[in-house]
Amino acid sequence: MQPQVVQVGPNLWVEIGVYSACTTGVKIVASVYMYTH
């Protein structure tokens, strides 16, 4: 069970990073869309 507990940390940070990247990408796309329309 110990290894799985250790795995939770990195996976959580990866999910946070992906979520941040996605939200940032959406903001950029929205800004470009508003700027070009």
mmCIF entry with sequence, helices, sheets and N, C-alpha, C, O atoms, coordinates in Angstrom:
data_MODEL
# 
_entry.id   MODEL 
# 
_entity.id                         1 
_entity.type                       polymer 
_entity.pdbx_number_of_molecules   1 
# 
_entity_poly.entity_id                      1 
_entity_poly.type                           'polypeptide(L)' 
_entity_poly.nstd_linkage                   no 
_entity_poly.nstd_monomer                   no 
_entity_poly.pdbx_seq_one_letter_code       MQPQVVQVGPNLWVEIGVYSACTTGVKIVASVYMYTH 
_entity_poly.pdbx_seq_one_letter_code_can   MQPQVVQVGPNLWVEIGVYSACTTGVKIVASVYMYTH 
_entity_poly.pdbx_strand_id                 A 
# 
loop_
_entity_poly_seq.entity_id 
_entity_poly_seq.num 
_entity_poly_seq.mon_id 
_entity_poly_seq.hetero 
1 1  MET n 
1 2  GLN n 
1 3  PRO n 
1 4  GLN n 
1 5  VAL n 
1 6  VAL n 
1 7  GLN n 
1 8  VAL n 
1 9  GLY n 
1 10 PRO n 
1 11 ASN n 
1 12 LEU n 
1 13 TRP n 
1 14 VAL n 
1 15 GLU n 
1 16 ILE n 
1 17 GLY n 
1 18 VAL n 
1 19 TYR n 
1 20 SER n 
1 21 ALA n 
1 22 CYS n 
1 23 THR n 
1 24 THR n 
1 25 GLY n 
1 26 VAL n 
1 27 LYS n 
1 28 ILE n 
1 29 VAL n 
1 30 ALA n 
1 31 SER n 
1 32 VAL n 
1 33 TYR n 
1 34 MET n 
1 35 TYR n 
1 36 THR n 
1 37 HIS n 
# 
_struct_asym.id          A 
_struct_asym.entity_id   1 
# 
_struct_conf.conf_type_id            HELX_P 
_struct_conf.id                      HELX_P1 
_struct_conf.pdbx_PDB_helix_id       AA1 
_struct_conf.beg_label_comp_id       GLN 
_struct_conf.beg_label_asym_id       A 
_struct_conf.beg_label_seq_id        2 
_struct_conf.pdbx_beg_PDB_ins_code   ? 
_struct_conf.end_label_comp_id       THR 
_struct_conf.end_label_asym_id       A 
_struct_conf.end_label_seq_id        36 
_struct_conf.pdbx_end_PDB_ins_code   ? 
_struct_conf.beg_auth_comp_id        GLN 
_struct_conf.beg_auth_asym_id        A 
_struct_conf.beg_auth_seq_id         2 
_struct_conf.end_auth_comp_id        THR 
_struct_conf.end_auth_asym_id        A 
_struct_conf.end_auth_seq_id         36 
_struct_conf.pdbx_PDB_helix_class    1 
_struct_conf.details                 ? 
_struct_conf.pdbx_PDB_helix_length   35 
# 
_struct_conf_type.id          HELX_P 
_struct_conf_type.criteria    ? 
_struct_conf_type.reference   ? 
# 
loop_
_atom_site.group_PDB 
_atom_site.id 
_atom_site.type_symbol 
_atom_site.label_atom_id 
_atom_site.label_alt_id 
_atom_site.label_comp_id 
_atom_site.label_asym_id 
_atom_site.label_entity_id 
_atom_site.label_seq_id 
_atom_site.pdbx_PDB_ins_code 
_atom_site.Cartn_x 
_atom_site.Cartn_y 
_atom_site.Cartn_z 
_atom_site.occupancy 
_atom_site.B_iso_or_equiv 
_atom_site.pdbx_formal_charge 
_atom_site.auth_seq_id 
_atom_site.auth_comp_id 
_atom_site.auth_asym_id 
_atom_site.auth_atom_id 
_atom_site.pdbx_PDB_model_num 
ATOM 1   N N  . MET A 1 1  ? 0.824   -1.203 0.000   1.00 0.00 ? 1  MET A N  1 
ATOM 2   C CA . MET A 1 1  ? 0.000   0.000  0.000   1.00 0.00 ? 1  MET A CA 1 
ATOM 3   C C  . MET A 1 1  ? 0.871   1.272  0.000   1.00 0.00 ? 1  MET A C  1 
ATOM 4   O O  . MET A 1 1  ? 0.465   2.313  -0.516  1.00 0.00 ? 1  MET A O  1 
ATOM 5   N N  . GLN A 1 2  ? 2.040   1.170  0.570   1.00 0.00 ? 2  GLN A N  1 
ATOM 6   C CA . GLN A 1 2  ? 2.921   2.336  0.650   1.00 0.00 ? 2  GLN A CA 1 
ATOM 7   C C  . GLN A 1 2  ? 3.228   2.949  -0.727  1.00 0.00 ? 2  GLN A C  1 
ATOM 8   O O  . GLN A 1 2  ? 3.122   4.165  -0.891  1.00 0.00 ? 2  GLN A O  1 
ATOM 9   N N  . PRO A 1 3  ? 3.611   2.117  -1.729  1.00 0.00 ? 3  PRO A N  1 
ATOM 10  C CA . PRO A 1 3  ? 3.912   2.671  -3.057  1.00 0.00 ? 3  PRO A CA 1 
ATOM 11  C C  . PRO A 1 3  ? 2.754   3.475  -3.634  1.00 0.00 ? 3  PRO A C  1 
ATOM 12  O O  . PRO A 1 3  ? 2.971   4.519  -4.250  1.00 0.00 ? 3  PRO A O  1 
ATOM 13  N N  . GLN A 1 4  ? 1.526   2.998  -3.440  1.00 0.00 ? 4  GLN A N  1 
ATOM 14  C CA . GLN A 1 4  ? 0.370   3.709  -3.990  1.00 0.00 ? 4  GLN A CA 1 
ATOM 15  C C  . GLN A 1 4  ? 0.223   5.076  -3.334  1.00 0.00 ? 4  GLN A C  1 
ATOM 16  O O  . GLN A 1 4  ? -0.127  6.056  -3.990  1.00 0.00 ? 4  GLN A O  1 
ATOM 17  N N  . VAL A 1 5  ? 0.496   5.132  -2.030  1.00 0.00 ? 5  VAL A N  1 
ATOM 18  C CA . VAL A 1 5  ? 0.403   6.407  -1.313  1.00 0.00 ? 5  VAL A CA 1 
ATOM 19  C C  . VAL A 1 5  ? 1.412   7.400  -1.893  1.00 0.00 ? 5  VAL A C  1 
ATOM 20  O O  . VAL A 1 5  ? 1.122   8.586  -2.050  1.00 0.00 ? 5  VAL A O  1 
ATOM 21  N N  . VAL A 1 6  ? 2.614   6.880  -2.208  1.00 0.00 ? 6  VAL A N  1 
ATOM 22  C CA . VAL A 1 6  ? 3.660   7.738  -2.771  1.00 0.00 ? 6  VAL A CA 1 
ATOM 23  C C  . VAL A 1 6  ? 3.241   8.241  -4.156  1.00 0.00 ? 6  VAL A C  1 
ATOM 24  O O  . VAL A 1 6  ? 3.561   9.365  -4.542  1.00 0.00 ? 6  VAL A O  1 
ATOM 25  N N  . GLN A 1 7  ? 2.520   7.391  -4.896  1.00 0.00 ? 7  GLN A N  1 
ATOM 26  C CA . GLN A 1 7  ? 2.114   7.744  -6.253  1.00 0.00 ? 7  GLN A CA 1 
ATOM 27  C C  . GLN A 1 7  ? 1.070   8.860  -6.285  1.00 0.00 ? 7  GLN A C  1 
ATOM 28  O O  . GLN A 1 7  ? 0.953   9.578  -7.278  1.00 0.00 ? 7  GLN A O  1 
ATOM 29  N N  . VAL A 1 8  ? 0.314   9.001  -5.197  1.00 0.00 ? 8  VAL A N  1 
ATOM 30  C CA . VAL A 1 8  ? -0.766  9.996  -5.181  1.00 0.00 ? 8  VAL A CA 1 
ATOM 31  C C  . VAL A 1 8  ? -0.209  11.406 -5.380  1.00 0.00 ? 8  VAL A C  1 
ATOM 32  O O  . VAL A 1 8  ? -0.790  12.199 -6.121  1.00 0.00 ? 8  VAL A O  1 
ATOM 33  N N  . GLY A 1 9  ? 0.913   11.724 -4.726  1.00 0.00 ? 9  GLY A N  1 
ATOM 34  C CA . GLY A 1 9  ? 1.491   13.067 -4.812  1.00 0.00 ? 9  GLY A CA 1 
ATOM 35  C C  . GLY A 1 9  ? 1.789   13.497 -6.243  1.00 0.00 ? 9  GLY A C  1 
ATOM 36  O O  . GLY A 1 9  ? 1.194   14.458 -6.730  1.00 0.00 ? 9  GLY A O  1 
ATOM 37  N N  . PRO A 1 10 ? 2.708   12.798 -6.934  1.00 0.00 ? 10 PRO A N  1 
ATOM 38  C CA . PRO A 1 10 ? 3.057   13.157 -8.316  1.00 0.00 ? 10 PRO A CA 1 
ATOM 39  C C  . PRO A 1 10 ? 1.846   13.207 -9.236  1.00 0.00 ? 10 PRO A C  1 
ATOM 40  O O  . PRO A 1 10 ? 1.720   14.125 -10.046 1.00 0.00 ? 10 PRO A O  1 
ATOM 41  N N  . ASN A 1 11 ? 0.953   12.227 -9.117  1.00 0.00 ? 11 ASN A N  1 
ATOM 42  C CA . ASN A 1 11 ? -0.221  12.214 -9.992  1.00 0.00 ? 11 ASN A CA 1 
ATOM 43  C C  . ASN A 1 11 ? -1.081  13.445 -9.757  1.00 0.00 ? 11 ASN A C  1 
ATOM 44  O O  . ASN A 1 11 ? -1.606  14.034 -10.702 1.00 0.00 ? 11 ASN A O  1 
ATOM 45  N N  . LEU A 1 12 ? -1.224  13.831 -8.494  1.00 0.00 ? 12 LEU A N  1 
ATOM 46  C CA . LEU A 1 12 ? -2.026  15.007 -8.164  1.00 0.00 ? 12 LEU A CA 1 
ATOM 47  C C  . LEU A 1 12 ? -1.418  16.256 -8.792  1.00 0.00 ? 12 LEU A C  1 
ATOM 48  O O  . LEU A 1 12 ? -2.130  17.081 -9.364  1.00 0.00 ? 12 LEU A O  1 
ATOM 49  N N  . TRP A 1 13 ? -0.092  16.391 -8.681  1.00 0.00 ? 13 TRP A N  1 
ATOM 50  C CA . TRP A 1 13 ? 0.579   17.558 -9.264  1.00 0.00 ? 13 TRP A CA 1 
ATOM 51  C C  . TRP A 1 13 ? 0.454   17.549 -10.784 1.00 0.00 ? 13 TRP A C  1 
ATOM 52  O O  . TRP A 1 13 ? 0.308   18.604 -11.400 1.00 0.00 ? 13 TRP A O  1 
ATOM 53  N N  . VAL A 1 14 ? 0.512   16.370 -11.389 1.00 0.00 ? 14 VAL A N  1 
ATOM 54  C CA . VAL A 1 14 ? 0.358   16.267 -12.845 1.00 0.00 ? 14 VAL A CA 1 
ATOM 55  C C  . VAL A 1 14 ? -1.040  16.714 -13.242 1.00 0.00 ? 14 VAL A C  1 
ATOM 56  O O  . VAL A 1 14 ? -1.212  17.451 -14.213 1.00 0.00 ? 14 VAL A O  1 
ATOM 57  N N  . GLU A 1 15 ? -2.036  16.264 -12.487 1.00 0.00 ? 15 GLU A N  1 
ATOM 58  C CA . GLU A 1 15 ? -3.412  16.654 -12.792 1.00 0.00 ? 15 GLU A CA 1 
ATOM 59  C C  . GLU A 1 15 ? -3.589  18.160 -12.651 1.00 0.00 ? 15 GLU A C  1 
ATOM 60  O O  . GLU A 1 15 ? -4.248  18.798 -13.472 1.00 0.00 ? 15 GLU A O  1 
ATOM 61  N N  . ILE A 1 16 ? -2.991  18.726 -11.593 1.00 0.00 ? 16 ILE A N  1 
ATOM 62  C CA . ILE A 1 16 ? -3.062  20.180 -11.391 1.00 0.00 ? 16 ILE A CA 1 
ATOM 63  C C  . ILE A 1 16 ? -2.386  20.899 -12.555 1.00 0.00 ? 16 ILE A C  1 
ATOM 64  O O  . ILE A 1 16 ? -2.903  21.897 -13.057 1.00 0.00 ? 16 ILE A O  1 
ATOM 65  N N  . GLY A 1 17 ? -1.232  20.394 -12.982 1.00 0.00 ? 17 GLY A N  1 
ATOM 66  C CA . GLY A 1 17 ? -0.522  21.009 -14.098 1.00 0.00 ? 17 GLY A CA 1 
ATOM 67  C C  . GLY A 1 17 ? -1.325  20.944 -15.380 1.00 0.00 ? 17 GLY A C  1 
ATOM 68  O O  . GLY A 1 17 ? -1.400  21.925 -16.121 1.00 0.00 ? 17 GLY A O  1 
ATOM 69  N N  . VAL A 1 18 ? -1.929  19.790 -15.647 1.00 0.00 ? 18 VAL A N  1 
ATOM 70  C CA . VAL A 1 18 ? -2.746  19.631 -16.856 1.00 0.00 ? 18 VAL A CA 1 
ATOM 71  C C  . VAL A 1 18 ? -3.951  20.557 -16.789 1.00 0.00 ? 18 VAL A C  1 
ATOM 72  O O  . VAL A 1 18 ? -4.301  21.204 -17.775 1.00 0.00 ? 18 VAL A O  1 
ATOM 73  N N  . TYR A 1 19 ? -4.585  20.617 -15.624 1.00 0.00 ? 19 TYR A N  1 
ATOM 74  C CA . TYR A 1 19 ? -5.758  21.485 -15.450 1.00 0.00 ? 19 TYR A CA 1 
ATOM 75  C C  . TYR A 1 19 ? -5.378  22.944 -15.676 1.00 0.00 ? 19 TYR A C  1 
ATOM 76  O O  . TYR A 1 19 ? -6.098  23.682 -16.347 1.00 0.00 ? 19 TYR A O  1 
ATOM 77  N N  . SER A 1 20 ? -4.236  23.357 -15.108 1.00 0.00 ? 20 SER A N  1 
ATOM 78  C CA . SER A 1 20 ? -3.778  24.734 -15.285 1.00 0.00 ? 20 SER A CA 1 
ATOM 79  C C  . SER A 1 20 ? -3.477  25.015 -16.753 1.00 0.00 ? 20 SER A C  1 
ATOM 80  O O  . SER A 1 20 ? -3.832  26.073 -17.274 1.00 0.00 ? 20 SER A O  1 
ATOM 81  N N  . ALA A 1 21 ? -2.821  24.067 -17.418 1.00 0.00 ? 21 ALA A N  1 
ATOM 82  C CA . ALA A 1 21 ? -2.490  24.242 -18.830 1.00 0.00 ? 21 ALA A CA 1 
ATOM 83  C C  . ALA A 1 21 ? -3.762  24.353 -19.666 1.00 0.00 ? 21 ALA A C  1 
ATOM 84  O O  . ALA A 1 21 ? -3.838  25.171 -20.583 1.00 0.00 ? 21 ALA A O  1 
ATOM 85  N N  . CYS A 1 22 ? -4.757  23.531 -19.348 1.00 0.00 ? 22 CYS A N  1 
ATOM 86  C CA . CYS A 1 22 ? -6.014  23.558 -20.101 1.00 0.00 ? 22 CYS A CA 1 
ATOM 87  C C  . CYS A 1 22 ? -6.735  24.878 -19.900 1.00 0.00 ? 22 CYS A C  1 
ATOM 88  O O  . CYS A 1 22 ? -7.208  25.479 -20.865 1.00 0.00 ? 22 CYS A O  1 
ATOM 89  N N  . THR A 1 23 ? -6.823  25.334 -18.665 1.00 0.00 ? 23 THR A N  1 
ATOM 90  C CA . THR A 1 23 ? -7.522  26.590 -18.391 1.00 0.00 ? 23 THR A CA 1 
ATOM 91  C C  . THR A 1 23 ? -6.787  27.757 -19.043 1.00 0.00 ? 23 THR A C  1 
ATOM 92  O O  . THR A 1 23 ? -7.412  28.675 -19.573 1.00 0.00 ? 23 THR A O  1 
ATOM 93  N N  . THR A 1 24 ? -5.450  27.715 -19.001 1.00 0.00 ? 24 THR A N  1 
ATOM 94  C CA . THR A 1 24 ? -4.665  28.772 -19.640 1.00 0.00 ? 24 THR A CA 1 
ATOM 95  C C  . THR A 1 24 ? -4.878  28.751 -21.147 1.00 0.00 ? 24 THR A C  1 
ATOM 96  O O  . THR A 1 24 ? -5.016  29.800 -21.776 1.00 0.00 ? 24 THR A O  1 
ATOM 97  N N  . GLY A 1 25 ? -4.904  27.555 -21.722 1.00 0.00 ? 25 GLY A N  1 
ATOM 98  C CA . GLY A 1 25 ? -5.138  27.415 -23.162 1.00 0.00 ? 25 GLY A CA 1 
ATOM 99  C C  . GLY A 1 25 ? -6.498  27.957 -23.541 1.00 0.00 ? 25 GLY A C  1 
ATOM 100 O O  . GLY A 1 25 ? -6.639  28.632 -24.560 1.00 0.00 ? 25 GLY A O  1 
ATOM 101 N N  . VAL A 1 26 ? -7.504  27.666 -22.725 1.00 0.00 ? 26 VAL A N  1 
ATOM 102 C CA . VAL A 1 26 ? -8.855  28.161 -23.000 1.00 0.00 ? 26 VAL A CA 1 
ATOM 103 C C  . VAL A 1 26 ? -8.876  29.682 -22.952 1.00 0.00 ? 26 VAL A C  1 
ATOM 104 O O  . VAL A 1 26 ? -9.504  30.319 -23.797 1.00 0.00 ? 26 VAL A O  1 
ATOM 105 N N  . LYS A 1 27 ? -8.197  30.270 -21.974 1.00 0.00 ? 27 LYS A N  1 
ATOM 106 C CA . LYS A 1 27 ? -8.145  31.730 -21.856 1.00 0.00 ? 27 LYS A CA 1 
ATOM 107 C C  . LYS A 1 27 ? -7.476  32.334 -23.086 1.00 0.00 ? 27 LYS A C  1 
ATOM 108 O O  . LYS A 1 27 ? -7.943  33.342 -23.617 1.00 0.00 ? 27 LYS A O  1 
ATOM 109 N N  . ILE A 1 28 ? -6.378  31.718 -23.542 1.00 0.00 ? 28 ILE A N  1 
ATOM 110 C CA . ILE A 1 28 ? -5.667  32.218 -24.719 1.00 0.00 ? 28 ILE A CA 1 
ATOM 111 C C  . ILE A 1 28 ? -6.560  32.125 -25.948 1.00 0.00 ? 28 ILE A C  1 
ATOM 112 O O  . ILE A 1 28 ? -6.661  33.078 -26.721 1.00 0.00 ? 28 ILE A O  1 
ATOM 113 N N  . VAL A 1 29 ? -7.209  30.978 -26.130 1.00 0.00 ? 29 VAL A N  1 
ATOM 114 C CA . VAL A 1 29 ? -8.097  30.791 -27.282 1.00 0.00 ? 29 VAL A CA 1 
ATOM 115 C C  . VAL A 1 29 ? -9.237  31.797 -27.234 1.00 0.00 ? 29 VAL A C  1 
ATOM 116 O O  . VAL A 1 29 ? -9.598  32.380 -28.256 1.00 0.00 ? 29 VAL A O  1 
ATOM 117 N N  . ALA A 1 30 ? -9.804  32.001 -26.048 1.00 0.00 ? 30 ALA A N  1 
ATOM 118 C CA . ALA A 1 30 ? -10.902 32.961 -25.898 1.00 0.00 ? 30 ALA A CA 1 
ATOM 119 C C  . ALA A 1 30 ? -10.421 34.371 -26.232 1.00 0.00 ? 30 ALA A C  1 
ATOM 120 O O  . ALA A 1 30 ? -11.125 35.126 -26.904 1.00 0.00 ? 30 ALA A O  1 
ATOM 121 N N  . SER A 1 31 ? -9.229  34.725 -25.767 1.00 0.00 ? 31 SER A N  1 
ATOM 122 C CA . SER A 1 31 ? -8.687  36.055 -26.043 1.00 0.00 ? 31 SER A CA 1 
ATOM 123 C C  . SER A 1 31 ? -8.459  36.244 -27.537 1.00 0.00 ? 31 SER A C  1 
ATOM 124 O O  . SER A 1 31 ? -8.810  37.283 -28.095 1.00 0.00 ? 31 SER A O  1 
ATOM 125 N N  . VAL A 1 32 ? -7.875  35.244 -28.183 1.00 0.00 ? 32 VAL A N  1 
ATOM 126 C CA . VAL A 1 32 ? -7.621  35.319 -29.625 1.00 0.00 ? 32 VAL A CA 1 
ATOM 127 C C  . VAL A 1 32 ? -8.941  35.404 -30.381 1.00 0.00 ? 32 VAL A C  1 
ATOM 128 O O  . VAL A 1 32 ? -9.068  36.167 -31.338 1.00 0.00 ? 32 VAL A O  1 
ATOM 129 N N  . TYR A 1 33 ? -9.919  34.621 -29.948 1.00 0.00 ? 33 TYR A N  1 
ATOM 130 C CA . TYR A 1 33 ? -11.234 34.620 -30.606 1.00 0.00 ? 33 TYR A CA 1 
ATOM 131 C C  . TYR A 1 33 ? -11.880 35.998 -30.493 1.00 0.00 ? 33 TYR A C  1 
ATOM 132 O O  . TYR A 1 33 ? -12.405 36.524 -31.474 1.00 0.00 ? 33 TYR A O  1 
ATOM 133 N N  . MET A 1 34 ? -11.839 36.578 -29.303 1.00 0.00 ? 34 MET A N  1 
ATOM 134 C CA . MET A 1 34 ? -12.428 37.906 -29.100 1.00 0.00 ? 34 MET A CA 1 
ATOM 135 C C  . MET A 1 34 ? -11.659 38.956 -29.907 1.00 0.00 ? 34 MET A C  1 
ATOM 136 O O  . MET A 1 34 ? -12.251 39.899 -30.433 1.00 0.00 ? 34 MET A O  1 
ATOM 137 N N  . TYR A 1 35 ? -10.329 38.785 -30.000 1.00 0.00 ? 35 TYR A N  1 
ATOM 138 C CA . TYR A 1 35 ? -9.497  39.762 -30.698 1.00 0.00 ? 35 TYR A CA 1 
ATOM 139 C C  . TYR A 1 35 ? -9.716  39.708 -32.204 1.00 0.00 ? 35 TYR A C  1 
ATOM 140 O O  . TYR A 1 35 ? -9.643  40.733 -32.882 1.00 0.00 ? 35 TYR A O  1 
ATOM 141 N N  . THR A 1 36 ? -9.985  38.518 -32.727 1.00 0.00 ? 36 THR A N  1 
ATOM 142 C CA . THR A 1 36 ? -10.122 38.359 -34.175 1.00 0.00 ? 36 THR A CA 1 
ATOM 143 C C  . THR A 1 36 ? -11.565 38.500 -34.639 1.00 0.00 ? 36 THR A C  1 
ATOM 144 O O  . THR A 1 36 ? -11.830 38.446 -35.840 1.00 0.00 ? 36 THR A O  1 
ATOM 145 N N  . HIS A 1 37 ? -12.510 38.682 -33.704 1.00 0.00 ? 37 HIS A N  1 
ATOM 146 C CA . HIS A 1 37 ? -13.899 38.818 -34.118 1.00 0.00 ? 37 HIS A CA 1 
ATOM 147 C C  . HIS A 1 37 ? -14.457 40.165 -33.664 1.00 0.00 ? 37 HIS A C  1 
ATOM 148 O O  . HIS A 1 37 ? -15.623 40.469 -33.921 1.00 0.00 ? 37 HIS A O  1 
# 
